[in-house]
Amino acid sequence: MPTASAAVLSVRVSASERALLEAAAEQASTNLSDFVRRRALEAAESDLLNRRIVTIAAKDWARFEAWAGSPAQEVPALRRLSKTRPVWQK
């Protein structure tokens, strides 16, 4: 886990929300600040990874179209992976 930076982020929560966050942090054996930071980062990563709209700058559009229109390339590691049994089936 990366160390905390000097930047401060302040969030207002109700008393009941704080109590819920504190209980969850205690269950996770961490302090409130670390718990909230970790969960906020996880949520941010998830939101970014699940985006449905991707913006490509106009200057990069031709290069993107060339890439998208090029023939697929085989990735040997993925080919090997596709031939292995999933762990839950062993």
C-alpha positions as CSV (number, residue, x, y, z in Angstrom):
1,M,0.0,0.0,0.0
2,P,1.5,3.4,-1.0
3,T,2.2,5.8,1.8
4,A,-0.2,8.7,2.4
5,S,0.7,12.0,0.8
6,A,0.6,15.5,2.3
7,A,-2.6,16.3,0.3
8,V,-5.7,16.5,2.5
9,L,-9.2,15.6,1.2
10,S,-12.1,16.6,3.4
11,V,-15.5,14.9,3.2
12,R,-18.6,15.8,5.1
13,V,-20.7,12.8,6.4
14,S,-23.6,12.5,8.8
15,A,-23.1,11.0,12.2
16,S,-24.7,7.7,11.1
17,E,-22.5,7.6,8.0
18,R,-19.4,8.2,10.1
19,A,-20.4,5.4,12.5
20,L,-20.9,3.0,9.6
21,L,-17.5,3.9,8.1
22,E,-15.8,3.5,11.5
23,A,-17.4,0.1,12.1
24,A,-16.3,-1.0,8.6
25,A,-12.8,0.3,9.2
26,E,-12.6,-1.6,12.5
27,Q,-13.8,-4.8,10.8
28,A,-11.0,-4.3,8.3
29,S,-8.5,-3.8,11.1
30,T,-7.5,-0.4,9.9
31,N,-8.1,3.2,10.8
32,L,-10.9,5.3,9.4
33,S,-8.6,7.4,7.2
34,D,-6.9,4.4,5.6
35,F,-10.2,2.6,5.1
36,V,-11.9,5.5,3.4
37,R,-8.8,6.3,1.2
38,R,-8.5,2.6,0.1
39,R,-12.2,2.2,-0.6
40,A,-12.4,5.6,-2.5
41,L,-9.4,4.6,-4.7
42,E,-11.0,1.2,-5.4
43,A,-14.3,2.8,-6.4
44,A,-12.4,5.4,-8.6
45,E,-10.5,2.6,-10.3
46,S,-13.6,0.6,-10.9
47,D,-15.5,3.6,-12.3
48,L,-12.7,4.4,-14.7
49,L,-12.3,0.8,-15.8
50,N,-16.1,0.5,-16.4
51,R,-16.4,3.6,-18.6
52,R,-18.6,3.1,-21.6
53,I,-17.4,6.2,-23.5
54,V,-13.8,6.5,-24.5
55,T,-12.6,9.9,-25.8
56,I,-9.9,9.9,-28.4
57,A,-8.3,13.2,-29.3
58,A,-8.7,14.3,-32.9
59,K,-4.9,14.3,-33.4
60,D,-4.8,10.6,-32.5
61,W,-7.9,9.4,-34.4
62,A,-6.1,8.3,-37.6
63,R,-3.6,6.3,-35.6
64,F,-6.4,4.7,-33.6
65,E,-8.3,3.7,-36.8
66,A,-5.1,2.2,-38.2
67,W,-4.7,0.2,-35.1
68,A,-8.3,-0.9,-34.9
69,G,-8.3,-1.9,-38.6
70,S,-5.1,-3.9,-38.5
71,P,-5.2,-7.7,-38.3
72,A,-5.3,-9.3,-34.9
73,Q,-2.0,-10.4,-33.5
74,E,-1.6,-13.6,-31.6
75,V,-0.3,-13.3,-28.0
76,P,1.4,-16.6,-27.2
77,A,0.9,-16.2,-23.4
78,L,-2.9,-15.7,-23.9
79,R,-3.0,-18.8,-26.2
80,R,-1.3,-20.9,-23.5
81,L,-3.6,-19.5,-20.8
82,S,-6.7,-20.3,-22.9
83,K,-5.6,-24.0,-22.9
84,T,-5.2,-24.3,-19.2
85,R,-8.0,-25.5,-16.9
86,P,-9.4,-22.9,-14.4
87,V,-8.2,-23.5,-10.9
88,W,-11.8,-24.1,-9.6
89,Q,-12.1,-27.1,-12.0
90,K,-8.9,-28.9,-10.9
